[in-house]
Amino acid sequence: MHRRLYGRGALFDVEPAGLVPRLVGLRPYEHFAVKPEHPDEVPVLVLAGGRGLGKSAVLAEMWQAYTERTRRGETRKRTPVALIDCEDEQFARPPHEENPESWSPVWQALLVLAEQLSEPVKAAGQLTFPRLTAGLVAVRASDWSGRSDSERIRRELVRILLLNERGSRFGMAGRWAAKVTTQIIGAASGQGPYVAAAVEATLDALSEGFTHHREQKPSQWYRTYPNAGGNAKRGLLLLAGNFRAGGTSREHAERRLVRALLADVGEAYAGLGSHLRRLGRPLVLLDNARSGPGPGLLDAVLRDRAEGAADQVVCVAGVRGTEHPALSDAVRRELSDVARSTEWEPGSSPSSRALLVPLPPLSPDDTLHMVGAVCDDTEVPPRFPHATHRLTGGNPLGIVLLATAARQHPGAAGSLGRLLTSEIRPQEGQAHGRPAYAELLARLVPADRLEELTVLAAAHDHDSAVALAAAHLPDDFGASGVRSLRTRLAEEGLPSVPGHFVGDPFVRTLLLLRLHHRDPDHRGWREVHETLIRHYDDGTADPGRVRYRLHHRLALGDTAEAVAHLRDTPSTLPTRTWLDTLCFLASAPYFHAHDDAGRDAGHDDRRAAIALGRTDAAHTPPEGADASLHLRTRRLLHAVWQVTDPLVLPDPRVCDRLRFELLQLSDLRPAGGALLFAASRAWPRDALAGRPLRTPADDGDDDGEAR
């Protein structure tokens, strides 16, 4: 069974076999064969979702599942497996000042993937890559032409040629590669063109006994390159020329290089008796596959398979978001649906060769177990796991970092807000840390848009976001910047939710927390909410705009207008609308106590005291208002505000008071009594369980009220 993941059993289960062992044909963590689900053509598995949902963790676990440690501490693969992060710096730019015509992220990725795939495998021979070797040398040779730094050229050549070297990487390793390198450099030092000389020397070396006879395939394979006329040398020169040309010509050449890698792998699995020596298909894992070499690699594999160039490599990619033009025809399945069978059948288009599986958030039970594992012997409050799940929405990264903060600061575990502002060191022994909310935002939102998102997190729609941008962002951002950022969020996999510019409540809470703490005097926090108050205060009595205006006044600590509105509208609004308004107003962020002008008034949470009626004697209701109804409404608002706050642990005493106040209202208002009675039972229960409050569904008893 998988060791560090929760809620991902559909991928890694052993009995019955989950999706990964059924695709690979090998049990995870063991060396036992599993009948493959797709013996003829294997789908490209795409794991999709927003940041923090565990795509990288799943790919890392796949690598671990098919890699073991020997007694000497060395790694040994159970089947060939390679893992790259397409956002890694090595794929962003050439390692030296090369001519960009002879290098690309795909070229670099193929070299790294082949290096990993050629590492030792248990009870099986190493993979070698003669076709890929010849292609990589042909492409790079143009950059070596005329250079005086022959030692660097030698190192690069040896690295490529080692892809075709059998045996250990220690001791005798590299002798053949060094000999071939000398031959190539010597041949290219003559009067002829460097690329042609390097290609010819490479082909000669691969066919003159330096390697096993099975590695002599390039001399035949590149003869079929378009317009090669049956000449392997000409085929490689055309490949190099297309690569240097860039654009679609380079894409064509890169596809050929990808096909070369797959053909080399297939060669090792096609020989007589290979099924007796090799258990499991080879595994290629691409993290963050929407970046760098990822799109090119995926496109090449999908298109070749659609054109009939079959291979048996299991390709698994992690991508942000679930809507991708390149995967428009991908077969889509929920994670729970693939636990026993994928029911995948490819269509005619390349993207139909992909199986797209979104990774879902973790369940409350998964959160409970994960918190227990991270906190270990550190005691946390009983409701901490439920509150953590409510705040994070089941985001695995958020759960782990909050639990880590609780382990490092157990005294602050009674408040998620205090934990998020505490300094966290995610790695043991880390010298310096930063606030937990900053650590989370660094991983959950695009770094280049953090400042803009911090401001716009308070917005509700396009118009309010434009108003904030006009007041608080550079002049050139404007409405087009708002639209671009919304598109960017969708591409990142963040959900679109009506009523919020940033749809993900966890990310939105973190951004608002950052806005609050960005200035020591909270000046930016006040200015943003004051801008939105002015935006929604257009002099009309539109109920929607009134709700938004009161919401932002409440965020600044001004509760008077919200209490008055709720006090005076029970007789004019349907009960369901009134309850929904109460919940919406109480969703205003609250980080600590403020006075009536929105200034800091200490760091104690006063809402519980108000909800429990402890401040009633010191509070004077407005003149002319029903004092009893006013105080009850004030208590009720603060009770809902406290128990729904994602940054605090729900207080059982406040939940009980919430139940009591709703029951009293149900007696005072017979027309909506049934709905108020149902809410009095459901809301405290949901709050204590860490679930969002929902207005109860109609039960057929409307007490004569039209809703």
N, C-alpha and C positions, 0 to 999 in steps of 0.2 A: 504494500500500500504506500501511496505517496506520503512524504514525511513532514513537509512544512506547509502544505497548502490545505485550505479549508474550502468546502463547497465545490471542489473540482473533481469529485470522484468519477463523474461521467467520462473524464479524460483518462484517468490513471488506474481505475479499478482493475483488479486481477481476475477475480472470480465473481461473476462472469466478466469477461474482458471488456475494458473501456475502449474508447475511441482510439487512443494512441497505440496500445498494443495491437489492436485489430488492423491499423494501418501499417505499422512497422513489421508485424508478424513475429514479435518477440516480447516476452513479458518484461515490464519495467523492473529494474533492480535485480533481475535474474537472467539466467542464460537458458531459457526454455522457449521453444517455438510456440507461436499462436497462429492458428489458421487465419490468413489475411482475408479481410472482408472483400477487397476489390482485387482479385488476382490478375486481371488483365490491364486495367488502367486505374491508377490511384489518384484521387482528387488532390488538388492543392488546398490544404487546410488553411483558412484565414481566420484568425482569432481577432475579433473586432471589439471596440469599446473605447470609452474615454480614458483619460489619464487616471492612474491609480487603481484600475480594476484588476491588475495582476497579470497582464499579458506578458511582461518581461519575466515575472516570477514563474509563470507556466512554462515559458520557453527554457528558462534556466533549469527548471525541474526536469524537463524532457532530456536536456543534456546530461544531468546527473543520473537520470534513470538508466541511461545506456553507457555510462562511464563508471568504472570501478577503480578503487585504489588497491595496488598490490601491497604486499607486506613491506616492501621497501619504500612505500609512499609514492610510487610512480602511478600515473594514470594509464589505464588501458581500456579501450573501448570494447563494448560487447557487440557493437555493430558500428560501421563508419558513421560518425556524427560530427557536424560542424555548426557553430553558432556565431553569428555576427550581429552587431548593432549597426544598422545602416546610418545612424546619426553619429557614429564614432568619427573622431577627428581625422583618422587615416583615410576616410572616404570623402572628405570635404575638399581636399586639395592634394596635389602631388607632393611626395615626401621631399623632393629637391626642386630646383629651378628647372624642371623639365619643360620641353616644348609641350604645351597642352594638346597638341595634335597627336601625341603618342601615349597619352594617359587618359583614363576616365575612371569615375567611381566604380563602374561595372568591371573594368579591367582589374582594378585593385581588389575588388570583392572576390572575383574568381580565383585570384592568386591565394588569398587568405583562406577561402573555402577549401580549395584543393589541398593546401598545406594541412588543414585539420583533418580532412577526409583520408589523407595518406598516413595518418598516425597508426601505430600498431593496434590490431584488433585481436581479441581473444580467439584462439583456435582457428585463425584464418590468415591468409597472406595479406600483405599491405596492398592498397590500391596505388596504381601508378597512372600518370596522366600524360602519355606521349602526344596525343592530339592537341591537348591544351598547351603543353609545353611549346610545341612548334608555333602555335598561334600567338601565344604571349610574347615569344622572342621576336616573331616577325613584326608585331605592332611596335615593340619598344626599340627595335633596331634603329629606326630613323633618328631617335634622340641621341643614340650613341655615336652617330656619324660625326667625325671631325672633333670629337672631344679628346682632351689630353688627359683627363682623370681616369686612366685605364683601371685603377684599383676599384673605383666605384662601379665601373661597368662590370668588372669581374665579380664583385659582390652581388650585383643585381642578377647577373647571368647564373651564378651558382645557386642563388635562391630559387630561380625559376626551374633550373635543371634538376634540382633536388626533388622536384615533384615526380621525377621519373626514376628515382633512386630506390632500390629495394634495400631491406635490411635496416639495422638500427641507425639512428641519427648520431650515434657516438662511435668512437674508435675509427673504423675504416670509412665512415660516412664522408661523402663528398669527393672521394677520389675520382670517380667516374665523371662527376659534374665538373670538377676542376680540370680534368683532361679535355673534356668537350669545350669548356670555356676557352682554354688555350687554343684549341683548334679553331673556334669561331673567331676569336680576336686576331689570330694569325691570318686566317683566310680573308678577313675584312680589311687587313692592312695593305692589301694589294692595290692595284690600280682601278679595280671595278667598283661599282656602287656598293656602299656599305650594306644596305638592306638586302640586296640580292646575295651578297657574299655571306652574310649572317644566316639567311634562310637556307642557302645551299649547304653551309657547314652544319647547320642544325639537322637537316634532313639526312645528311651523310652520317652524322653521329648516331642518329636514331635507327640507322639501318646497317651499321657496320659492326655489329657484335658487341657494342658497349652495353646493350640492354638485351633483355629476353626477347625471343622472336615475336612474342605477342605484342611488344611495344613498338614494333616496326610498322604500325598502322598508318602514321601520318603520310607516308609516301603513297598510300592508296587513298586515304580518306580525303585529302585536300584536292585530289584530282577531280572531284565532283563539284568543286566550287564553281558557281556560275561563270561562264566564259573562260574557264581554266583550260579547256580543250584537252582534258585528261592528263595535264601536267601539274604535279603537286607543287613544284616551285612556283609556277605561274599562279596557282590558286592562292598560295600564301602571300605572294606579292600583291595580288588583287585584294585580298583580305586587308593587308596593311594599308593599301591605298584608300580603300573605302573607309577605314577607321580614321585616317588622317583627314579625309574630306569633311567629316563632321555631319551634323544633321541626320537625315534619314539614312544616308550611306553608312554613317557610324553605327546607327541602330541595327542595320542589317549585319554589319561585321560583329557587333556585340552578340547578336543572336547566334551567330555561327560559333562564337567562342563558348557561349553557354551550352550549345549543342555538343561542342567538343568535350566539355567536362562531363556531360551526361553520357556521351558515347563511351568515354574512358571508363566511367563507373559501370556502365552496362557490360563492358567487355569482361570485367572481373566476375560478373554474375552469370555470364552466358556459357562459360566453359563446361566441359564434361566433369560432372561430380561437384560443381560449385555449390549445388544445393546441399551437399553433404558437409561442406566445410563452412558455409556462410549461413548463419541463422539471422534472419531479420533483414529488412531493407535498409539501405543507407538513409540517413536523416539529415536534411539541410534546414536550419532554423534561421529565420530572418526577422530580427526585432526592428521595430519602427520602420516597417517596409514601405511607408509612404515617402520616405526621404532617401537622399543619396542614391545608392545603386539599387534600392528596393524595387522601384517601378520597372526599371529595365530588366532586372532578373525575373520578376514575376511575368512581365509581358512576354519575354522570350520563352519561358517554360509553357505558359498557357497557349501561345500561338503554335509552338512546335507540336504540342500534344493534339491541338485541334487539326493540325495538318497531317497527323498520322505518325509523327516521330515519337514513338512510344518509349518510355523509360520507367524504371521502377524506383526512382528516388522519391522519398516522402518529403515534400516541401511544406513547411509550416511557417506562416508569416503572421506577425502581429501588426495590426494597423489601428490608428485612431479613427473613431467614427465608424459608422456602418453603411454610409452612402458614398460609394465611389464609382465614378463613371466607368473605370476600367473593370469593375466587377458587377456591372449592371445585370448580367444574366446569371450571376453566381447562384447556386442552389443554397437557400437560406434555411438554417435549422436552429432551433433553440438548443442550449446545452443539454437540457434534460432529454431532448428528443434523440440525441446521438449516443446515449449511454449504452444501447444495445445494438442499434443499427442506424446507419445514416440514410438509407433509402435514396442514395445518390445515383443519378443517371445523367451523364453529360449530354448536352445538346450539340448544336452545330457551331455555336459561336465559341471563341476562345475563352471568354469569361465564364461560360457554363462548366468549364473544367475545374472551377473553384467551388469549394464548400465553405460558406461563410457562417461562422458560429459566433454570435455576440457573447461575451463573458458577462454574466449577470452579477449584480451586487450580491454580497453575502447575506444570509438569513440571520435573524436574531440569535438563533442557536449557534450558528457558525461564529458570530461575533462573541458570544459568551465564551466559547472554547478558545478562540484566538486571544482574547484578553487574558484568560487564565494561563495560557501558555507563555505569553510575553511577560506578564507580571510575576509569574512563578510564585515565590513565597511572599511577595508583597501583598499585603491585605488592602483591598479597595472596597469602597462602599458597595452594599448589595445592589443598588440601582445603577451603578456605574456602567456595566455592560449594556443595559437597556438604553441609557442616555447616550452612550457612545454610538449605538446603532442608529438612534434617532437623528443625531447630529450628522453622522457620516453617510447615512443612507445605505450602509453596507459596503462602503468603499474600503477595500482591504488595506490600502496604503494609509488612509486616515485612521483606521482601527489600530494598526500596528504602531503608528507614531503617537497616538493618544495614549495607548497602553504603555508605550515606552516612557512617555512623559509622566504617567502615573507611577511607574516603577522608580523613576529618578526623583520625583517630587511627591511622595505619598501624602504629605500633609496638605497638598493642594487638590487631591483627587476628589474632594467633595464638590468641586466647581470646575466644569469643563472650560469656562472662561479663564479661570486662573491657570489651568494647565496650558492652555493655548498661548498665554502670554509668558509662561515660564520658559527659561532657556533649556533647550534639549540638545543632547549629543547622540545622534542616531547610532554612531559606531562606538563600540566599547573602546575606551582609551583615547577618544577624540579630544584634542586639546581645547578647542573652542566650539561653542555652540551658538545658537540663535533662537529667538522665540519660536515655539512650535508652529504658530500660524505662519510665520515667514518660511519655515522649512517646508510646510505643506504647500504653500503657494508656489514656491520655487519648483515643485514637482507637478503641480496640478494645472497651472495656467501657463500660456506662452510668456516667456520672460520678456520678450520685446513689446508686450502689450499690458504689462502689469500696472503701470501708472494709469493708463486710460481705463482699464477695467476697475481699478480701485474707485475711480470717480463714478463710472457708469453703473456700478453694482447697485446703486440706490435707485436707478431708473426703473420704470415699469413698462415702457413701450418706446417706440421710435421717437415720438414727439418729445417725451420727457428726457430721453437720452440726448436728443439734439439740443434741448435747453441747457442741460448740464454741460455738454461739450462747448457750447457758445460761451458759457460763463467761466469754465474752469480748465479748458484744454486749449492747446495752441490754435490760432486762427485758421490754419490750413487743415484742421481735422474735419470739422463740419459734419454735415449730413452724410456725405460720401464716406467719411471715416467711420461713422456709426454703422452704416450699412456694411462696409467691409469687415468691421469687427464682428458684427453679428454672423456674417458668413464664415468668418474664421472660427468662431465658437462652434458652429455647426460642423465644420470640418474636423474640429478637435474632438467631436463626439459629445459635447455638452448639450443637454436637451434643451429644446425650445418650449417654454412654459408660458401660457398667457398670463399677463400681469407682472412679468419680471423680465428685464433685459438679460440678466444672467439667470438662466433657468435652473441650474443645479443649486439646490438650497445650501448644500455644504460649501461649495465654492463661494457662493454669494455671502454666506456668513463670514467666511475667512476674509474676503475682500472688505466687507464692512468693518470688521475688526481692525484690519490694517488702516482703513480710512480714519477710524476713531483714534488710533495710536500714532498716526503719522506726524501729528503736531503735538508738542507737549501741552498746549492749552486747548487742544481739540478744535482749533479754529477752522481747519478744513472740513471737519465733520459738521460743524454748525453751518458753514457757508453752503455746503452741498444740500442739506435739508432745507435751509431757508430758500434756496433757489427753487426747489421743488414745491415748497409751500406757495411761493409767488406764482409758479407755473400753473398750479391747480386752483388758485384763487382768482377766478375770472369774473367774480361778481354774480355768477349764476347759482341756482340751487340744484344743479345737476347732481344726483345722488352719488354717482361714481366719482366725480371730481371732489365732492365733499369728503368722501371716504379717504381718498388719497391724501388730501390736505391734512385731515385729522391724524392720519397714520404718521405723517412726517412731523407734525407737532408733538405727537407722543414720543417719537424718537429723540426729540430735544428735551423731553422731560415735562412738557406742558400737557397735563392730563385734564385740565378743566373743560376744554371744549369737547373732548371725546366723552367724558362722563355726561356732560349736558346733552350731547346728541343721543347717546344711548338711553338716557333717562327720559327724554321727551318723545322718542319715536316708537315705543312699544305699541301704542294705540294707533299709529298711522302706517306702520310697516307690517307685512305678513311676518309671522313668527320665524319662519325659516330665513327670510331675508335679514331679520334683526339678529338672529344667531350668527349668520354668516358675516354680518357686519362686525359683530363683537369679535369673532375670531380674526378677521382681517386687521382690525385696529390693533388687537393684542399681538399681532405678528411683528409689530414695530421692534426694531433691535433695542436692546437694553444692556449696557455693559456695566454700569454701576450707577449709584445714586446721583441725581442732578437736582438743582433747585428749580424754581419755576421759570427762571431765565435760561435754563439749560446748562448752568455752570456746575462744575463738580461739587458735590456735597458729601464727600467721603466715599469710601468704597464698599459700604454695606448695602446689601440688597433690601430696600425698604418695602418691596412689593408684598412680601409675606406678612409683614406687620400690618399693612393696610388691609390686605385680604382677610386677615383674622380679626379685624375690627379693633385693633389695639390703638389706632389713632383717631377713632371716631370722635372721642370727647374733645380732641384738640382741633377738629376740623369743623368749620362753620359752613353749612350749606348756603347757597346763594339765596338772596331774599326772594320770596315768592315761590320757591321750589318746595315740593313735598320732601321734607327732611328725611323721612324714613326711606322713601324710594330713592332719593339721591345717594344716601349712604350705602344702601344695598347695591345700587348700580356701581358705585365707586369700588366697593369690596369685590364685586363680581368681575369688573374689568381687571383689577390687579391680580385676582386669582387666576384668571385665564392667561394673563400676561406672564405670570410666573410659571405656571405648570406647562406652558407651551414653549417657553424659552429654550432653544436648543443648547444653550451654553450653561444651563444649570440642571441639577438633578431634581426632578419633581419632588415637592414636599408633600408627604402624605397628609399632614394637617391641613394644608391649603387645598388639597384635592377633596378632603372631606368637607371643608367649608364651601367649596365650589358646588358640591352636591347639594348642600343645605340651601344655598342661595337660589339655585335653580328650582328646587322644590318649592320654596317660598314664592317665587315668581309664578310658578304653575298654579298656585292657589289664588294669587292675585289677578291672574289673567285667564279666566276659564276658556276663552276662545282659543287660546294656543296652549292650553294646559297639557295636552297629550304629548306634544312635541317637546315642551320644556321638561316634562317628567322623563321622557326618553333620554334627553340630553343629560339630565341629572344622573342617570345611571351609566350612560356610555362614556361621557367625557372623563370622569375621574379614573375609570378603569383603563381607558386608552392612555391617559397621561402617565399613570404609574407603570404601564407596560412599555413606555417609550414610543407609542404610536401617535401620529398626528391626530388632532381632533377633527372629527367629521360630523356634520349635522346628521342625525339619524334619518333613515329612510322612512317614508310614509308607512304606517302600519294599518291603514284603513280607518283609523279613528282620528278624524281631523277636528273633532269637537265643534263642528259647525263652521270652521274657519276655511276660507278659500286661500290656498297657498299658491 
